[in-house]
Each structure stands twice: as structure tokens, then as C-alpha cells.
Amino acid sequence: MRCGCPHCGAFMIQEEESRQACVCPACGYRCNACLGTGTAISREELSQLRGTEWFTPQFDGAAEEQSPLTPADPDDPAGS
């Protein structure tokens, strides 16, 4: 992965030894934002999550009232 350094804009390179961070070759800034949070889960944990219902939609409820149209925002630069 190649990231841009937030300090000088140069392309950062993944560290060869530990692969725990990216290093900017220009200013030496180190970062690991693109490498994740270290919260990877095992195959077994992933298989236990299979079939989990994270969201159950309810389509039988009453529809929400629609608000009347309002005029365009006077601060809109597009003037729409």
C-alpha cells in the first residue's frame, strides 16, 4: 500500500522489517492508519458470526409524514 504523507505529501512506503507502519522517505513521519486497527478475527470467530441478524427491517409500520418543500437555501452558491 502506498499512502501520502500528511506532513510533506511524499508517498509513504510500508516498513520492510515489521510491517507495522508506513514511513515517509522524505521527512521520516511514521503512520499505521492504513494498516487497520489490529482487530483481525480468526476463521473460527468469523464462522460463528455467520447467520447473525445485524438488522431486521420493519416494512409494516406507518409511513412518515413528508414535510412540505422548503425554498432553497439563500446561502447556496449554486443558487438552486
Helices and strands as residue ranges (DSSP letters): E 3-4, E 11-14, E 22-23, E 30-31, G 33-35, H 43-49
